[in-house]
């Protein structure tokens, strides 16, 4: 398929991803500068990650070609898919994203909810995935077709056919949003534990925030790589579907955060908090003694600083007088003998 069409399809979800992150309101406690810093650091981290990934893919391809089926246990396609997906792709890409997130936010940013971690990590993943896809497509175009050894060492999705390549391009950045969001959700828990001074829990969750996304990314990528290598559409489709479901889950978490933050759905602006103590409605309500305008007000008032229980109502019905007060009044009215 035409490379221009693939690039357009790949970058099409990027504005939607950025809009979801901004709409969540998670950066309302920070600044636009923090968002831009994370985004451009994600762009920069993709360069060494791309070089490292390309080198590891070439080494894995060289290893499998030299030792063949004996080294792969009789199934070189499956072992090759696992090595390529887990080590060359998932470990390198998620490792670099986690490195940027850890160095940039652990000591510099306060996270109060899981959505804060999802938003911060997703910003890094958005810039990272944009550069990675563009770099691989550019390299695939620049390398001549007769240099089969170099092309075989590139990611298998570049040879997925017209329909497969288009679908993969369309979901590439969105899938990285899912993996990054998954990382950020666990990272947010780690950061929250660190803020509460639960250091052991924070350390464990910090390790899991890198390990679990690597495993999730590796599993999805292995299904896609194996499906392309063996020309099995089912495995390819299952891999795409799995990473898409993860991305949809993370998008739902951000949407839930935006609803909780009181974001206006039409304009995307956060609703300003209302100080009821300074509002005219609250003042009128207080002056009315806690009753609505259409309700009958009580026939007694409270002195300044006097509690409700201490205030003596101005009784009009003599039958409802206090018995002790009635006795005192009777004694006072008796004629002196």
NORRALIN-V579514 format. One record per residue. PHI is phi in radians with two decimals (none if undefined). D_FIRST is the distance of its C-alpha to the first C-alpha in Angstrom with 1 decimal. Layout:
phi	d_first
PHI	D_FIRST
PHI	D_FIRST
This chain:
phi	d_first
none	0.0
-1.05	3.8
-1.12	6.3
-1.08	8.7
-1.09	7.4
-1.14	7.3
-1.15	10.7
-1.10	12.1
-1.12	11.6
-1.21	13.1
-1.53	16.0
-1.07	16.8
-1.33	19.2
-1.04	21.0
-1.07	23.6
-1.13	24.3
-1.12	25.0
-1.10	27.3
-1.09	29.0
-1.08	29.8
-1.16	31.3
-1.16	33.4
-1.17	34.5
-1.12	35.9
1.33	38.6
-1.19	38.6
-1.59	38.6
-1.16	41.6
-1.48	43.9
-1.93	42.2
-2.70	40.8
-1.13	37.7
-1.09	38.2
-1.14	37.8
-1.10	34.5
-1.13	33.2
-1.09	34.6
-1.12	32.8
-1.12	29.5
-1.28	29.7
-1.20	31.1
-1.12	28.0
-1.05	25.9
-1.19	28.3
-1.17	28.4
-1.18	24.6
-1.18	25.2
-1.12	27.7
-1.13	25.9
-1.11	22.7
-1.13	24.9
-1.15	26.9
-1.11	23.9
-1.09	22.4
-1.13	25.9
-1.19	26.6
-1.08	23.4
-1.13	24.4
-1.15	27.9
-1.13	27.0
-1.13	24.8
-1.14	27.8
-1.09	30.3
-1.19	28.6
-1.23	28.3
-1.34	31.9
-1.80	33.6
1.10	31.3
-1.19	32.3
-1.11	35.8
-1.30	34.7
-1.72	32.4
1.20	35.1
1.52	33.6
-2.37	30.2
-1.11	28.1
-1.14	24.9
-1.20	26.6
-1.13	28.5
-1.10	25.5
-1.13	23.5
-1.17	26.6
-1.12	27.3
-1.11	23.7
-1.27	23.5
-1.39	27.1
-1.58	28.1
-1.24	25.2
-1.71	23.2
-1.16	25.7
-1.12	28.9
-1.20	27.6
-1.19	25.6
-1.23	28.3
-1.11	31.0
-1.19	30.1
-1.11	29.7
-1.15	33.1
-1.06	34.6
-1.10	33.8
-1.09	35.0
-1.16	38.1
-1.27	39.1
-1.67	38.5
-2.07	39.9
-1.08	42.4
-1.79	45.3
-1.86	44.1
-2.33	43.1
-1.73	45.0
-2.08	43.2
-1.77	45.1
-2.37	42.6
-1.11	39.6
-1.08	37.4
-1.08	38.4
-1.18	36.9
-1.09	33.7
-1.12	33.3
-1.10	34.1
-1.22	31.7
-1.17	28.9
-1.12	29.2
-1.07	28.8
-1.13	25.8
-1.13	24.1
-1.17	24.4
-1.08	23.7
-1.19	20.4
-1.09	19.1
-1.24	19.9
-1.07	18.8
-1.15	15.2
-1.08	15.0
-1.17	16.8
-1.18	14.8
-1.16	11.5
-1.13	13.7
-1.14	15.4
-1.15	12.4
-1.31	11.6
-1.29	15.3
-1.31	16.2
-1.06	16.2
-1.15	14.7
-1.36	18.4
-1.62	19.5
-1.12	18.7
-1.13	21.4
-1.24	19.9
-1.18	16.4
-1.18	18.1
-1.46	20.0
-1.60	17.0
-0.98	16.2
-1.19	14.9
-1.17	12.5
-1.21	10.2
-2.02	10.1
-1.49	10.1
1.55	7.5
-1.13	5.1
-1.20	8.3
-1.09	9.9
-1.13	7.6
-1.15	7.8
-1.11	11.4
-1.13	12.2
-1.10	11.2
-1.12	13.2
-1.82	16.1
-1.13	16.2
-1.17	18.8
-1.14	20.5
-1.19	21.0
-1.14	22.4
-1.07	24.7
-1.16	25.9
-1.13	26.7
-1.17	28.3
-1.11	30.2
-1.07	31.5
-1.07	32.7
-1.16	34.3
-1.09	36.1
-1.26	37.9
-1.09	38.3
-1.07	40.0
-1.12	42.4
-1.11	43.2
-1.14	43.8
-1.14	46.0
-1.14	48.0
-1.15	48.4
-1.17	49.7
-1.52	52.2
1.13	53.3
-1.67	52.2
-1.20	51.1
-1.13	50.6
-1.12	48.5
-1.11	46.5
-1.12	45.9
-1.13	44.8
-1.16	42.4
-1.15	41.0
-1.14	40.1
-1.12	38.6
-1.16	36.4
-1.74	34.6
-1.19	34.9
-1.15	33.9
-1.11	30.6
-1.09	29.8
-1.16	30.6
-1.14	28.6
-1.13	25.5
-1.10	26.0
-1.14	26.5
-1.13	23.3
-1.15	21.2
-1.12	23.0
-1.08	22.1
-1.18	18.4
-1.10	18.7
-1.14	20.9
-1.11	18.8
-1.24	15.8
-1.12	18.4
-1.71	20.3
0.98	17.5
-1.91	19.5
-1.13	17.8
-1.07	21.1
-1.09	21.4
-1.07	17.9
-1.17	18.7
-1.12	22.2
-1.09	21.0
-1.10	18.8
-1.13	21.7
-1.12	24.3
-1.25	23.0
-1.22	22.3
-1.09	26.0
-1.10	27.2
-1.15	25.6
-1.11	27.1
-1.06	30.4
-1.16	30.4
-1.12	29.6
-1.14	32.5
-1.12	34.8
-1.16	34.0
-1.13	34.6
-1.11	37.9
-1.17	38.8
-1.18	38.2
-1.17	40.4
-1.21	43.1
-1.44	43.1
1.29	43.9
-1.43	40.8
-1.23	40.9
-1.17	37.9
-1.47	37.8
-1.89	38.1
1.29	37.2
-1.76	40.6
-1.26	42.8
-1.22	46.1
-1.29	49.1
-1.16	51.6
-1.72	54.8
-1.62	58.1
-1.16	60.4
-1.16	63.5
-1.82	63.2
-1.49	62.2
-1.15	64.7
-1.11	64.0
-1.19	64.9
-1.09	68.0
-1.11	69.2
-1.13	68.5
-1.20	70.6
-1.17	73.5
-1.39	73.7
1.37	74.5
1.51	71.2
-2.09	71.5
-1.32	69.5
-1.12	71.0
-1.55	72.0
-1.66	73.7
-1.30	77.5
-1.33	78.0
-1.21	80.5
-1.56	84.0
-2.56	84.0
-2.30	82.4
-1.86	81.8
-1.27	83.4
-1.12	81.2
1.41	80.1
-1.71	81.6
-1.32	79.7
-1.08	79.4
-1.22	81.7
-1.48	84.3
-1.27	84.6
-1.70	87.5
-1.21	86.8
-1.48	89.3
-1.37	90.6
-1.82	92.3
-1.59	93.4
-1.18	96.5
-1.23	95.8
-1.80	92.7
-1.24	94.5
-1.20	94.4
-1.03	97.2
-1.13	98.4
-1.14	98.5
-1.14	100.5
-1.11	103.1
-1.09	103.6
-1.17	104.1
-1.13	106.7
-1.08	108.6
-1.20	108.7
-1.48	110.0
-1.17	112.9
-1.21	116.3
-1.26	117.9
-1.42	120.9
